[in-house]
């Protein structure tokens, strides 16, 4: 049997994001809802969206985990630096270019670094 790829992972680092977005629980939830619809992923359960890391100014912020039927979407946000670190992993193929463009635009990021890997 020929083995194909198990999954696809998009790693996105965003800098100089709109702080009104990365510090808003409702806007982060909306991002996940819209992203899942855009890349045709079905959410599995509710989003986890805790605010923590308050021992150090630069680690304080929201983190999110949204399970999807084919894996997960995760994100970590730094209020201090105005940065976002997002991973989209799925066993089902998706349009990573569309996901990148949408994510940069949604967070109004001035700079984006990405890496897409197959696993």
N, C-alpha and C positions, 0 to 999 in steps of 0.2 A: 504494500500500500504506500502510495506517495503521500508524504506529509505536507500539508499546506500550512500557511500561517495560522497560528492560534488566535492572534489578535493584533490590534492596531492601537498605538498610543501616541497621542499628541501632547507634547509638553509645551506650555506657554508661560513665559515670564513677561509681565507687563510693568512698565515703569511710568511714573508721573500720571497715575490714574486720577480720575475725578474722585476726590475724597468723600463727596456726598453720596457716591454710589457704593464704594467699598466699605463704608461704615454704616450702611443701611441694610438691615436684615430683610426687609421687604423687597428691596431692589436686587439683592443677591438671589433671593428665591425666584424673582421674576426672570433673572438671567438664566437660571437653570431650566425653568419652564420653557422659555423661548428657545434656548439652545436645543433641548430635547426635541422640541417640535421641528426645528430647522433641520437637524441631522437625522431625524426619524428614529429616535430612540424612545423606548417605552420605560417610564420610571417604574421602579419597583419599591414600593413603600414610600414613606415620607422622608423629606430632606432632613439631615442633621445639620444644624447651623449654630453651633455654640460660639460664644465670645469669650476668649480667654487669653492667656499669655501676659497677664498684667504685671508680672514681676519685673519685666524689663520693658521700657518704652517702645523699643523697636520690634518686639514680638507681640505686642498687644493688637488684637484684631479678631475678625471672624475667621472660622474655618468651616468648610462645607463638605459634606459627603452625600452624594445622591447615588444610590444603587440604581442601576438600569438593568433590564432583563439580560443584557449581554455583558455587563461588568459594572463600571462606576465612573462617576465624574467627581473629582475632588478639587478643592481650592483652598488656598491660604492667603490671607490679606494682612498687610502691615499698615496700620493707621499712620504710624510715624513716617515711614518712607513713601507712602502712597503707591505701594506695589501690590501685584497680584501674581500668584503662582498656581496655575491651573493644569490639571491632567485629565485627559479624556481617554479612557481605555475601553475598548470594546472588541469582542470576538466578531462582531458584525462590522463589515466595512462601512465607512462613512466618508463624507466629503470634508477632508481636513482643511482644504483651502477656504471653504465656506465657513467652517468653524473658526478659523483664525481671524478672518475678516470681521465676522460678527462679534467675536470676543473683543478685539481691539477697539472697534467702534462703540460697543456697549459700555466699556469702561473708560472711554475717551482717553486712551493711553497715548502718550507721546512716543513711546518706544516699545517695541515688541521683539523678543527673541523666542524662536520656536525650534523644536526638533520633533520630527515624526519618525517613529520606528515601528517595524513589524516584529512580532514576537512569535 
